[in-house]
Amino acid sequence: MKLRQYLNKLSVVVFLTALVVVATATQGFAQIVVGTADAWTGEQVGGAIPLKLQGLYSEARNAGHLLSVWRGETNNQVWMSLDNHTPFTIGGTVTFQSPTVAPFGNDSFMVFHTGDNGDIWYTQVFGDGHNSGAWTAVPGNFTNLPVSVAQMGPNSNNLYLVYRGLGNDLRVWGTWFDGQTGSWANAENISGGSANNAPGVSMNNATNQLTVTVQGTDNQLWMTHQTLGASGWNSWLPKGEFTGNTPHSAACANGNMVVSVVTGNGNPAFAKFDGFGNQQSGWVAETDHPFNFVSGIQLTANGNNVYALANLANGGNWRLIYACN
């Protein structure tokens, strides 16, 4: 069981032996922690290390609990683990994409997955593991790629969902869930954006903003953000960095953010941004490893630490990327 699931992780000093600077650093460069292959730690679930899966895994924390979700290694079921305990499933799910999870309210989680027919399904799981045993489809929203979801503020019953359209529809769509009424808003094409892959979304509670990251149709990282309550999204801005997969972002409690991409060589790279999407460091790529990051890199924040989640050659692994300060 990992202490990071329940406490702010004790900082582990990683001595860097291989560091590649992809762009000239401005400020905060030294705070991005990038190390060697042995810096990664196998994800423990039900006593097994590391977690075996297809694609990426996702995790969220709420009320002192951790919920991890993933697609089964040898099947297309959505699997879950509460507080690193015995994995379980809910209903007869079928998915060909990685599921995702977000905190919901002050004591539960909402799990999402893409169905085999393009529907987007979700179910609520409480901190004690209680659930309804059923999934509900997000009405009128379809994709054949993974989705990304963010809780819209601490203890909020509202969620923001982003996805790319189904098939040849490259548009980036967003919709939000009102947990008080159980209803979904009409989906909007976020600032007219399109993408080559699934988008990512994160919530910055310090700046009260949602951030969306995409692999544009030019394979460049593009970003936009919106302050909660604003009438619309800001314009998309290119960040001048190639990405071969879905870029992700995560925000620390103090508002600093980290964004991940996959470079042209298939290596993960990370950079620091402020809470308004302004880049604060150069891109730093990790190269001294035998791993294939074809599934991309997921990011998750726990207080003032940002961690990377990946499916490496031996299974699900995590490690510290940025200690916000």
ZIJONOR-V322584 format. One record per helix or strand of 2 or more residues. SS is the DSSP state (helix for helix, strand for strand). FROM is the first residue (numbers start at 1). LEN is the number of residues. If there is no record, write none. Layout:
BEGIN
ss = (SS & SS)
from = (FROM & FROM)
len = (LEN & LEN)
END
This chain:
BEGIN
ss = (helix & strand & helix & helix & strand & strand & strand & strand & strand & strand & strand & strand & strand & strand & strand & strand & strand & strand & strand & strand & strand & strand & strand & strand & strand & strand & strand & strand & strand & strand)
from = (3 & 20 & 29 & 37 & 41 & 44 & 48 & 53 & 65 & 78 & 100 & 108 & 119 & 136 & 148 & 158 & 171 & 183 & 188 & 200 & 209 & 220 & 237 & 248 & 257 & 268 & 284 & 298 & 305 & 315)
len = (3 & 2 & 3 & 3 & 2 & 2 & 2 & 10 & 8 & 5 & 5 & 7 & 8 & 7 & 4 & 7 & 8 & 2 & 7 & 5 & 7 & 8 & 6 & 4 & 6 & 6 & 2 & 5 & 8 & 9)
END
